[in-house]
Amino acid sequence: MKRTVLFGTALVATVLGTYFASRWPELGTSLQRWKDRRDEAAAAPIIAQLNIHSDLLIRTRRASASTDPYVVSATLSAARRLLEGALRHDIPLVLDWFWPDAVHYSHIVLGRGALLAGDLPTAECRLAAAGSVSLHLSSGGPDMTLAHELLLRHRTVAVLAYLDACVGPSEHGATIASWKRVVEAGGIPEFGPVSRLDRMPNPSSHRTAYGGR
């Protein structure tokens, strides 16, 4: 009787072992699919927020260097929304690469909006806020558009403070230091690709577009 039970148990174990061995790849694939679906479901809200903020960042970066006042004013709400989201740390990835860019370009656009309204002190405050994260940008160096516009209005002190904040040990440090020397001498630097001002219009047309004198 015992031999029969042992034989039966061994036979069942062999059959089950053979079955699971033959189905193991399929079972492994099913398990992986379940894990993938679970991960996708968990990641969906984060990805949605990332897409929203990335879109706002793209729009804000474009407006930060646009010479069209309408583009700047039309992007002010997007810049505010982007800045608010960054300051709330809405998404985990924001701490790795997104946060400094979001803060920097939002303040640049909001500062340019202040210039459109003739509010120079607010524009200077926005420039200082943009400079506070300038050493941590993902790429391309700090934006000099607002600094350029303030120099056209003879707001030298604010711009020098911004350049001090930006110079640091970055790859663009030497270039920014050379710009600072020009400003200290009473001039306006020939801003180039670092600031994306290589296609800026001449100063007279730029002052006209932004209500300068």
C-alpha positions as CSV (number, residue, x, y, z in Angstrom):
1,M,0.0,0.0,0.0
2,K,2.8,2.4,1.0
3,R,4.7,1.6,-2.2
4,T,1.5,2.3,-4.3
5,V,1.1,5.7,-2.5
6,L,4.7,6.6,-3.0
7,F,4.6,5.6,-6.6
8,G,1.4,7.6,-7.2
9,T,2.9,10.6,-5.5
10,A,6.1,10.4,-7.6
11,L,4.1,10.0,-10.7
12,V,2.0,13.1,-9.9
13,A,5.1,15.1,-9.1
14,T,6.7,14.0,-12.4
15,V,3.6,14.9,-14.4
16,L,3.2,18.3,-12.7
17,G,6.9,19.0,-13.0
18,T,6.8,18.2,-16.7
19,Y,3.7,20.4,-17.2
20,F,5.1,23.4,-15.4
21,A,8.5,23.0,-17.1
22,S,6.8,23.1,-20.5
23,R,4.6,26.1,-19.4
24,W,7.3,28.0,-17.5
25,P,8.2,30.4,-20.4
26,E,4.6,31.2,-20.9
27,L,3.9,31.6,-17.2
28,G,7.0,33.8,-16.9
29,T,5.8,36.0,-19.8
30,S,2.3,36.3,-18.2
31,L,3.9,37.3,-14.9
32,Q,6.0,39.9,-16.6
33,R,3.0,41.3,-18.5
34,W,1.2,41.6,-15.2
35,K,4.1,43.4,-13.6
36,D,4.4,45.7,-16.7
37,R,0.7,46.6,-16.5
38,R,1.0,47.3,-12.8
39,D,4.0,49.5,-13.3
40,E,2.3,51.3,-16.2
41,A,-0.7,52.0,-14.1
42,A,1.4,53.3,-11.2
43,A,3.5,55.5,-13.6
44,A,0.6,56.9,-15.6
45,P,-0.1,59.8,-13.3
46,I,3.6,60.8,-13.1
47,I,4.0,60.5,-16.9
48,A,0.9,62.6,-17.4
49,Q,2.3,65.4,-15.2
50,L,5.7,65.2,-16.8
51,N,4.1,65.6,-20.3
52,I,2.1,68.6,-19.1
53,H,5.1,70.3,-17.5
54,S,7.4,69.4,-20.5
55,D,4.9,71.1,-22.8
56,L,4.8,74.2,-20.6
57,L,8.6,74.2,-20.4
58,I,8.9,74.1,-24.2
59,R,6.5,76.9,-24.7
60,T,8.1,79.0,-22.0
61,R,11.7,78.5,-23.3
62,R,10.5,79.6,-26.8
63,A,8.9,82.7,-25.3
64,S,12.0,83.5,-23.2
65,A,13.9,84.5,-26.3
66,S,11.1,85.5,-28.6
67,T,11.3,89.1,-30.0
68,D,7.5,89.2,-30.5
69,P,5.8,90.9,-27.6
70,Y,2.6,89.0,-28.4
71,V,4.3,85.7,-27.9
72,V,5.7,86.8,-24.6
73,S,2.4,88.1,-23.3
74,A,0.5,85.0,-24.6
75,T,2.8,82.7,-22.7
76,L,2.7,84.5,-19.3
77,S,0.0,82.2,-17.9
78,A,1.9,79.1,-19.1
79,A,5.0,80.5,-17.3
80,R,3.1,81.1,-14.1
81,R,1.6,77.6,-14.2
82,L,5.0,76.0,-14.9
83,L,6.7,77.9,-12.1
84,E,3.9,77.0,-9.6
85,G,4.2,73.3,-10.6
86,A,8.0,73.4,-10.2
87,L,7.9,75.1,-6.8
88,R,5.3,72.5,-5.6
89,H,7.6,69.7,-6.9
90,D,4.7,68.0,-8.6
91,I,6.7,65.2,-10.1
92,P,9.7,63.2,-8.7
93,L,11.8,63.8,-11.8
94,V,11.6,67.5,-11.2
95,L,14.4,67.2,-8.7
96,D,16.8,65.6,-11.2
97,W,16.7,67.8,-14.3
98,F,13.4,69.6,-14.6
99,W,13.2,72.0,-11.7
100,P,16.1,74.5,-12.4
101,D,15.0,74.9,-16.1
102,A,11.4,75.4,-15.1
103,V,12.2,78.0,-12.5
104,H,14.8,79.8,-14.7
105,Y,12.8,80.2,-17.9
106,S,9.5,80.9,-16.1
107,H,11.2,83.9,-14.3
108,I,12.7,85.1,-17.5
109,V,9.3,85.2,-19.3
110,L,7.5,86.7,-16.3
111,G,10.2,89.3,-16.1
112,R,9.8,90.2,-19.8
113,G,6.0,90.4,-19.1
114,A,6.8,92.9,-16.4
115,L,8.8,95.0,-18.9
116,L,5.8,95.0,-21.2
117,A,3.8,96.5,-18.3
118,G,6.6,99.0,-17.6
119,D,7.3,97.5,-14.2
120,L,11.1,97.6,-14.1
121,P,11.6,96.7,-10.4
122,T,9.6,93.4,-10.8
123,A,11.5,92.6,-14.0
124,E,14.8,93.0,-12.0
125,C,13.4,90.7,-9.2
126,R,12.5,88.1,-11.8
127,L,16.0,88.3,-13.3
128,A,17.6,87.8,-9.9
129,A,15.3,84.7,-9.3
130,A,16.3,83.3,-12.7
131,G,19.9,83.7,-11.7
132,S,19.5,81.8,-8.5
133,V,19.2,78.5,-10.4
134,S,21.4,79.4,-13.4
135,L,24.3,77.1,-12.4
136,H,22.0,74.0,-12.4
137,L,20.4,74.2,-15.9
138,S,20.2,71.0,-17.9
139,S,21.9,72.6,-21.0
140,G,22.5,75.7,-23.1
141,G,23.6,78.1,-20.4
142,P,21.6,80.9,-18.7
143,D,19.2,83.0,-20.8
144,M,20.4,86.5,-21.3
145,T,17.3,87.9,-23.1
146,L,15.9,89.7,-20.1
147,A,19.3,90.9,-19.0
148,H,19.8,92.4,-22.5
149,E,16.5,94.2,-22.4
150,L,17.3,95.6,-18.9
151,L,20.7,96.9,-20.2
152,L,18.8,98.7,-22.9
153,R,17.1,100.5,-20.1
154,H,20.3,101.2,-18.2
155,R,19.6,98.8,-15.3
156,T,23.2,97.9,-15.0
157,V,23.3,96.9,-11.3
158,A,20.7,94.2,-11.7
159,V,22.4,92.8,-14.7
160,L,25.8,92.7,-13.1
161,A,24.3,90.8,-10.1
162,Y,22.7,88.4,-12.6
163,L,26.0,87.8,-14.4
164,D,27.7,87.2,-11.0
165,A,25.2,84.5,-10.2
166,C,25.6,82.9,-13.7
167,V,29.4,83.0,-14.1
168,G,30.3,80.2,-11.6
169,P,32.4,77.1,-12.6
170,S,30.2,76.4,-15.7
171,E,31.4,75.7,-19.2
172,H,30.2,79.2,-20.1
173,G,31.9,80.9,-17.2
174,A,34.7,82.5,-19.2
175,T,32.2,83.9,-21.8
176,I,29.9,85.3,-19.1
177,A,32.9,86.9,-17.3
178,S,33.8,88.7,-20.5
179,W,30.3,90.0,-20.8
180,K,30.5,91.3,-17.3
181,R,33.6,93.3,-18.1
182,V,31.8,94.9,-21.0
183,V,28.9,95.9,-18.8
184,E,31.2,97.3,-16.1
185,A,32.8,99.4,-18.9
186,G,29.3,100.8,-19.7
187,G,28.7,98.7,-22.8
188,I,26.2,96.1,-24.0
189,P,27.8,92.7,-24.8
190,E,27.4,91.0,-28.1
191,F,25.4,88.1,-26.7
192,G,25.7,85.0,-28.8
193,P,24.5,81.4,-28.9
194,V,24.9,80.9,-25.1
195,S,22.0,83.2,-24.6
196,R,20.2,82.5,-27.9
197,L,20.4,86.2,-28.7
198,D,22.5,85.7,-31.9
199,R,19.4,86.6,-33.9
200,M,18.2,89.5,-31.9
201,P,17.1,92.6,-33.9
202,N,19.2,95.8,-33.7
203,P,18.7,97.7,-30.4
204,S,16.5,100.5,-31.9
205,S,13.9,98.0,-33.3
206,H,14.0,96.1,-30.0
207,R,13.4,99.1,-27.9
208,T,10.4,100.0,-30.2
209,A,8.9,96.5,-29.9
210,Y,9.0,96.6,-26.1
211,G,8.1,100.2,-25.6
212,G,11.7,101.3,-24.8
213,R,13.1,104.8,-25.1
